[in-house]
Amino acid sequence: MTKTFMQISRLFLGIVFLVAGINGYLVIFGIAPFIATSPDAMVLFEFEYLLIAEKSLEVICGILLLINQYIPLAVAILSPVVTNIFLLHLFLDHSLLPLAIMLVLTLGYLLFYYRKNYMSILERKPDPSE
């Protein structure tokens, strides 16, 4: 059951971030996005390079999640992105708050599922020879 839920969480996050990343590129190129974007979120991307950097990370991580490669790395990269998405929708734009909560829950589950992959970065005095 846990492996099945992990696969569902991985695929859900992969699809959401791949679609959101492609949607963001449409905004960058001046094409009407196929999914409405939050005006409050777009204000945060006053400088276009920030939007390009974030959307590139979303596309790359979405692909990694969908092809089941480097999952702990993709989850680690997406953690601050999901945190910002959640806080934006919690405090500024409540329209997509249910989706933001789903992102937090699924990412949190993947962080828990792959917790052994992250334990070495929490060592106070790591031994580099190991």
Secondary structure as UniProt FT lines:
FT   HELIX           2..28
FT   TURN            29..30
FT   HELIX           39..44
FT   HELIX           48..66
FT   TURN            67..68
FT   HELIX           71..91
FT   HELIX           94..96
FT   HELIX           97..113
FT   HELIX           115..118
FT   HELIX           119..122
FT   TURN            128..129
//
